[in-house]
Amino acid sequence: MDDNHQAPIELVPVNWRNILTVWRLAKNIFGKRALELSVYYTASLTPQWLWPKDNREAIAGVKDYIAMKDHIPVGITGLYTFRDQPKEAWLDWYGLDEKLRGRGVGKAILQATIDMARKNGYETLRLWTTGNRPESAIANKLFQKLAFTSQKTDHTYSGYPVLIYSFALNGGQPSLYQGNVRRCLAVEDHSNKVGPRPV
């Protein structure tokens, strides 16, 4: 089916009523990391004062969504922000049910997330991921296709180079990320913490 004729993606906020759906989606999308994600999504619904100190001080907020198509959950996405960068949103865990890959649904979810970030007044949408990793290859092609700007960093994650992709929500070229890349990676190895995750 052509991308232009697909049913629109609806982003439904993750809440206590639909958390089981999120856990099932996480298992379909991320496999062995599903348990870590279950902890993450549950923690993201708790009051921020319960979060570990590092996250509480750095992260302004996390908002995750179930991507729905024709009233069926098809993926997950989200946005988080850092306190010292209030005009920048970061793409949180983003993924598509593997049964639906290759049909343009992942692109539609990402476009809906871009629209959500724009609607909420952010100027830039950023994400971090890894290069040269087979699991990241398809997503990286999608980011480039949608005109995200790629930025190499001096950091690695699990032995792979870390890339930052940026998208200007108000048109034009996005500025390069000038913040602390280490902060984006710092909580990844601690599944009991709430914080930024790789796409």
C-alpha positions as CSV (number, residue, x, y, z in Angstrom):
1,M,0.0,0.0,0.0
2,D,1.3,3.5,-0.9
3,D,2.4,5.6,2.1
4,N,0.0,8.4,1.1
5,H,-3.1,6.1,1.3
6,Q,-2.4,4.6,4.7
7,A,-4.6,5.2,7.7
8,P,-3.1,7.9,9.9
9,I,-1.2,7.0,13.0
10,E,-2.7,8.0,16.3
11,L,-0.3,8.5,19.3
12,V,-1.9,7.4,22.5
13,P,-0.1,8.3,25.7
14,V,1.2,5.4,27.7
15,N,-0.7,5.1,31.0
16,W,-1.5,2.6,33.7
17,R,-4.5,1.3,31.7
18,N,-2.5,0.4,28.6
19,I,0.9,-0.6,30.2
20,L,0.3,-4.3,29.4
21,T,-0.1,-3.4,25.7
22,V,3.2,-1.5,25.8
23,W,5.0,-4.5,27.4
24,R,3.6,-6.8,24.6
25,L,4.8,-4.4,21.9
26,A,8.2,-4.1,23.5
27,K,8.6,-7.8,23.4
28,N,7.6,-8.0,19.7
29,I,9.9,-5.1,18.9
30,F,12.9,-5.4,21.1
31,G,12.9,-9.1,22.1
32,K,15.5,-9.8,24.8
33,R,15.4,-6.2,26.0
34,A,11.7,-6.3,26.7
35,L,12.1,-6.8,30.4
36,E,14.4,-3.8,30.7
37,L,11.8,-1.8,28.7
38,S,9.0,-3.0,31.0
39,V,10.8,-1.6,33.9
40,Y,11.6,1.6,32.0
41,Y,8.0,2.3,30.9
42,T,6.6,1.5,34.4
43,A,9.1,3.9,36.0
44,S,8.3,6.6,33.5
45,L,4.8,6.7,34.9
46,T,5.9,7.2,38.4
47,P,6.4,10.7,40.0
48,Q,9.7,12.2,38.9
49,W,10.8,12.6,42.6
50,L,11.1,8.8,42.7
51,W,13.6,8.7,39.8
52,P,17.3,8.3,40.5
53,K,19.0,11.6,41.2
54,D,20.9,11.8,37.9
55,N,17.8,11.5,35.9
56,R,15.7,13.7,38.2
57,E,18.2,16.5,37.8
58,A,18.8,16.2,34.1
59,I,15.5,15.1,32.5
60,A,12.6,17.6,32.4
61,G,10.1,15.0,31.3
62,V,9.4,11.8,29.4
63,K,6.2,11.2,27.4
64,D,5.8,7.9,25.7
65,Y,3.1,6.8,23.2
66,I,1.6,3.7,21.7
67,A,1.3,4.1,18.0
68,M,-2.2,3.0,16.8
69,K,-3.3,2.3,13.2
70,D,-6.9,1.5,12.6
71,H,-7.3,1.1,16.4
72,I,-4.6,-1.6,16.5
73,P,-1.3,-1.0,18.4
74,V,1.5,-1.2,15.9
75,G,4.5,0.5,17.6
76,I,5.9,2.7,20.3
77,T,7.5,6.1,20.3
78,G,8.1,8.9,22.7
79,L,9.8,12.2,23.5
80,Y,12.0,13.3,26.4
81,T,13.6,16.6,27.2
82,F,16.6,17.9,29.2
83,R,16.1,20.7,31.6
84,D,18.9,22.8,30.1
85,Q,17.7,22.4,26.5
86,P,13.9,23.2,26.7
87,K,13.5,23.8,23.0
88,E,14.9,20.4,22.0
89,A,13.0,17.1,22.2
90,W,14.7,13.7,22.0
91,L,13.2,10.7,20.4
92,D,12.7,8.0,23.1
93,W,12.4,4.3,22.4
94,Y,11.0,4.0,18.9
95,G,10.0,0.9,17.2
96,L,7.5,-1.0,15.0
97,D,6.0,-4.4,15.5
98,E,8.2,-6.6,13.4
99,K,5.3,-8.2,11.5
100,L,4.5,-4.8,9.9
101,R,8.0,-3.9,8.8
102,G,8.5,-2.9,5.1
103,R,5.1,-1.3,4.7
104,G,5.8,2.3,5.5
105,V,4.3,2.1,9.0
106,G,7.6,2.9,10.8
107,K,7.9,6.0,8.7
108,A,4.4,7.0,9.5
109,I,5.0,6.6,13.3
110,L,8.2,8.7,13.0
111,Q,6.3,11.4,11.1
112,A,3.6,11.4,13.7
113,T,6.3,11.8,16.4
114,I,7.8,14.7,14.4
115,D,4.3,16.3,14.2
116,M,3.8,15.8,18.0
117,A,7.2,17.5,18.8
118,R,6.3,20.4,16.5
119,K,2.9,20.8,18.0
120,N,4.4,20.9,21.5
121,G,6.6,23.9,20.4
122,Y,10.0,22.3,20.2
123,E,12.4,23.7,17.6
124,T,14.6,20.6,17.2
125,L,14.0,16.8,17.4
126,R,17.1,14.8,18.1
127,L,18.0,11.1,18.7
128,W,21.0,9.1,19.3
129,T,21.7,5.7,17.8
130,T,24.7,3.6,16.6
131,G,26.3,3.3,13.3
132,N,27.7,0.2,11.7
133,R,25.3,-2.0,13.7
134,P,23.0,-4.3,11.7
135,E,20.0,-3.6,14.0
136,S,20.3,0.2,13.4
137,A,20.8,0.1,9.6
138,I,17.2,0.3,8.5
139,A,16.3,3.0,11.0
140,N,19.4,5.0,10.0
141,K,18.3,4.9,6.4
142,L,14.8,6.1,7.4
143,F,16.3,9.1,9.4
144,Q,18.3,10.1,6.4
145,K,15.3,9.7,4.1
146,L,13.3,12.1,6.3
147,A,16.1,14.7,6.2
148,F,17.5,14.2,9.7
149,T,21.1,15.5,9.8
150,S,23.7,13.0,11.0
151,Q,26.5,14.0,13.4
152,K,29.3,11.7,14.3
153,T,30.6,11.7,17.9
154,D,33.7,10.5,19.7
155,H,31.6,8.0,21.7
156,T,30.8,4.4,21.3
157,Y,28.0,2.2,22.6
158,S,28.6,-1.6,22.8
159,G,31.6,-1.1,20.5
160,Y,29.7,0.8,17.8
161,P,30.1,4.5,17.0
162,V,27.4,6.8,18.4
163,L,25.6,9.1,16.0
164,I,23.3,11.9,16.8
165,Y,20.5,12.7,14.3
166,S,18.8,16.2,14.4
167,F,15.8,17.5,12.6
168,A,14.7,21.2,12.5
169,L,11.0,21.3,13.3
170,N,10.6,24.8,11.9
171,G,12.3,24.1,8.6
172,G,15.9,24.8,7.5
173,Q,19.0,23.1,8.8
174,P,19.2,22.0,12.5
175,S,22.1,23.1,14.6
176,L,24.6,20.5,15.5
177,Y,24.2,19.1,19.0
178,Q,26.5,21.0,21.4
179,G,25.6,19.3,24.7
180,N,27.1,16.5,26.7
181,V,26.8,13.3,24.6
182,R,27.9,11.3,27.6
183,R,24.8,12.4,29.5
184,C,22.7,10.8,26.8
185,L,24.5,7.5,27.1
186,A,25.1,7.5,30.9
187,V,22.0,5.7,32.0
188,E,21.8,3.1,29.3
189,D,23.5,0.4,31.2
190,H,21.3,0.7,34.3
191,S,17.9,-0.7,33.5
192,N,16.5,0.4,36.8
193,K,16.9,4.0,35.8
194,V,14.6,6.2,33.7
195,G,16.4,8.0,31.0
196,P,17.4,8.3,27.3
197,R,17.6,5.2,25.3
198,P,19.1,4.4,21.9
199,V,16.8,4.1,18.9
